[in-house]
Amino acid sequence: MGSTSLDDMVGHLLGLLVTAGDYALAIQPVSAGRADAGASVQSFIEVATLARFPQLRFFGAEHARSLNQKYFPADAAIAVHLDPVNGAFLYRQQRSGWDILLGIADHGRLVAAISYMPARGRFYLALRERGALTGERRHPRLDDMVPLHTRPGARHCLTCQTPEINERLRGEFACFDLLRDDDPARGLDNLNEIYGGRLAAFACRDGDCLDWGAAAFIAVQAGGRATRLDGSPVSLFDDFDPQAPADLLVAADAMTHAAIMGRLQG
């Protein structure tokens, strides 16, 4: 994939995400909308993508309810992967920490990922070998984005299904399971907090690659360090399967990652 075509695709999707996010926000307070948001956001992205890039493959978290996914070529080299409401429990609770998460793969290699948080009007995105960027809702264009970097120094970690890791890190890091330990008052409920200096790392065992893999890709391009939980290299960036389980440890920088691995392997 040439950089120009990738830029065109990402630029097109940025605008779509703003509209999709505005829709999801509009129906969030309505009870029925909580179940409809994911399918409707995905349907909108599908229709608009088919109209502009009919040659792409598409996979969405709401594939079982999709009316359009069958119209995308199943053997296309370039694929768009979408979670239309990542953090559905936050959405249902009328909170702001959910996002629309999207990845683009070329022959199975992630080449771009975008997290858009509609309630906060903020983009976090990355392009392979070109770094990470962030920008505001009112300027959904690549040229208006600014460099994005992780911010080391925090002592909090967000995890999913890793109780043994939470226990091993106790005393040096405060670890919270995203679901089991959720506390709205803490306000630490989204992996993008790793860019604001509030989150040292995030980790999962058997997490959804569609979500955790794309989030990890952005963090690494922004200066973070990612491995599997045992410290071995991550392969999912080069062999991305949105339906595969993800085993990940992502830290804000190499030093933080080394400190965490030291505790886990000590």
Buried (B, 14 or more C-beta within 10 A) or exposed (E): BEEEEBBBBBEBBBEBBBBBBEBBBEBBEEEEBBEBBBBBBBBBBBBBBBEEBEEBBBBBBBBEBBEBBEEBEEEBEBBBBBBBBBBBBBBBBEBBBBBBBBBBBBEEEBBBBBBBBBBBBBBBBBBBEEBBBBBEBEBBEBEEBEEBBBBBEBBBBBBBBBEEBBEBBEEBBBBBBBEEBBEEEEEBBBBBBBBEEBBBBBBBBEBBBBBBBBBBBBBBBBBBBBBBBEEEEBEBBEEBBBEBBBBBBBBBBEEBBEBBBEBBEE
